[in-house]
């Protein structure tokens, strides 16, 4: 069983890559944006950051955790296709995955923030606002600087994609 944890800024290509990789390795994708889109459709709307109610994030997290638990219980390969820029969160996720018997692979999207911002600008209502980039930038920089050491320490395979 393999678990893949993507790491990168919005607009770096995580979701696109995850779709192809999931088909290649037979994995399920667990992604907060997919859950948000499902919740918006449940309410009869298309997902848009402009209309998103951030008080719903607790429910997104609950559904994400439920999907993770179901995947681990079923023993299926899984891709966690989110930004995953928080080191504490990554460590907790890796610990859960290792306890469940998974081999873990980090896939770091080393894409320049300005490239990600330009790609994001083409997303229309699904575009992440500039405040989010400013909030995520320190985590991206920290990952660039320390991810190799973290992967070695945790016994995680590290793959870097530059595009």
Secondary structure in CASP SS format (residue, H / E / C, confidence):
PFRMAT SS
TARGET T0000
AUTHOR 0000-0000-0000
METHOD secondary structure of the structure
MODEL  1
X C 1.00
X E 1.00
X E 1.00
X E 1.00
X E 1.00
X E 1.00
X E 1.00
X C 1.00
X C 1.00
X C 1.00
X C 1.00
X C 1.00
X C 1.00
X H 1.00
X H 1.00
X H 1.00
X H 1.00
X H 1.00
X H 1.00
X H 1.00
X H 1.00
X H 1.00
X H 1.00
X H 1.00
X H 1.00
X C 1.00
X C 1.00
X E 1.00
X E 1.00
X E 1.00
X C 1.00
X H 1.00
X H 1.00
X H 1.00
X H 1.00
X H 1.00
X H 1.00
X H 1.00
X H 1.00
X H 1.00
X H 1.00
X H 1.00
X C 1.00
X C 1.00
X C 1.00
X C 1.00
X C 1.00
X C 1.00
X C 1.00
X C 1.00
X C 1.00
X C 1.00
X C 1.00
X H 1.00
X H 1.00
X H 1.00
X H 1.00
X H 1.00
X H 1.00
X H 1.00
X H 1.00
X H 1.00
X H 1.00
X H 1.00
X H 1.00
X H 1.00
X H 1.00
X H 1.00
X H 1.00
X H 1.00
X H 1.00
X H 1.00
X H 1.00
X H 1.00
X C 1.00
X C 1.00
X C 1.00
X E 1.00
X E 1.00
X E 1.00
X C 1.00
X C 1.00
X C 1.00
X C 1.00
X C 1.00
X C 1.00
X H 1.00
X H 1.00
X H 1.00
X H 1.00
X H 1.00
X H 1.00
X H 1.00
X H 1.00
X H 1.00
X H 1.00
X H 1.00
X H 1.00
X H 1.00
X C 1.00
X C 1.00
X C 1.00
X E 1.00
X E 1.00
X E 1.00
X E 1.00
X E 1.00
X E 1.00
X E 1.00
X C 1.00
X C 1.00
X C 1.00
X H 1.00
X H 1.00
X H 1.00
X H 1.00
X H 1.00
X H 1.00
X H 1.00
X H 1.00
X H 1.00
X H 1.00
X H 1.00
X H 1.00
X H 1.00
X H 1.00
X C 1.00
X C 1.00
X C 1.00
X H 1.00
X H 1.00
X H 1.00
X H 1.00
X H 1.00
X H 1.00
X H 1.00
X H 1.00
X H 1.00
X H 1.00
X H 1.00
X H 1.00
X H 1.00
X H 1.00
X H 1.00
X H 1.00
X H 1.00
X H 1.00
X H 1.00
X H 1.00
X H 1.00
X H 1.00
X H 1.00
X H 1.00
X H 1.00
X C 1.00
X C 1.00
X E 1.00
X E 1.00
X E 1.00
X E 1.00
X E 1.00
X C 1.00
X C 1.00
END
